[in-house]
Every structure is written in structure tokens, then in C-alpha cells.
Amino acid sequence: MTQKYHVFWELLLILSSVLIFRSTWLFLDKFLSSDAGLALSLLAGLALAALAIYQLYKHG
């Protein structure tokens, strides 16, 4: 694969990730407007952070 070809696809991947992030942000903004949505998001974030920290220390 040529370098220009590779850079093109990397740039396309960056652009698509921006669009995905923006769409996800707007979706979550509607979902998290309630107290239950905020509590669920907090619990999910804490659980994922704890899992990530555990895995990093376990394999680090």
C-alpha cells in the first residue's frame, strides 16, 4: 500500500470518527436529560473506569 493511499484512509477514518462522536453526543444529550439517565451513565462510567484500571494494573 502506498503512503498516500494509507494517509487518505487514515484521514477518512478521522473524519468518520468525528461524525460518529457528534452523533453519539447528540443522542446521549437527549437520553441523559433525565435523572435516571444521568444516574445510569454515572454507574456505567464508574464500572468501565474500574474495569479499565483493574486490567491496566493486572497486566502492567
N, C-alpha and C positions, 0 to 999 in steps of 0.2 A: 504494500500500500504506500503510495507516495505521501510525502509530508503535507502537501497542500490538501490532498484528499482527506487525510486524517484531521487536520485543523478544521476543515469545513464541517466534518461530522461532530467534532467537539464543540464548535460554536453553535451548531444546531441543537445539540444536547443542552447547552447552557440556556439557550433561548426557550426551549421546551420546558426546562425546569422552572424558569421564571413564570411561565404561563400556568404550570401545574401549581406552584406555590400560591400564586394570586387566586386561582380558583378555589384552592383549599382554604385560604384565608377568608374569602368571602362566604364560603359555605359554613365554616366554623363560626364566623361572626353572627350568622343567623341562628345557628344551633346554640351558641353559648350566651344568648341574650337572656336565658332563664337561669334561676339559681341552681336548679338541678343540673343543667348543662355545665355550669361552672364547677360545681362540686365533682361531677363525673370527670371533667377534664383535669382537675387538680389531682384526683386519685389516680387516674391513668398516667399522668405525668410523673407523679411520685413513684409509682410502681415501675415504670420504664426506666427512670433515673436510677432507682435502687438496683434493678436488674443489670443495667449497664455498668454501674460502679462495681457490683459484685463480680461480673465477668472480667472487668479490667484488672481487679486485684487478684482474682483467681489465676488468670493467665499471664499476669505481669510479673 
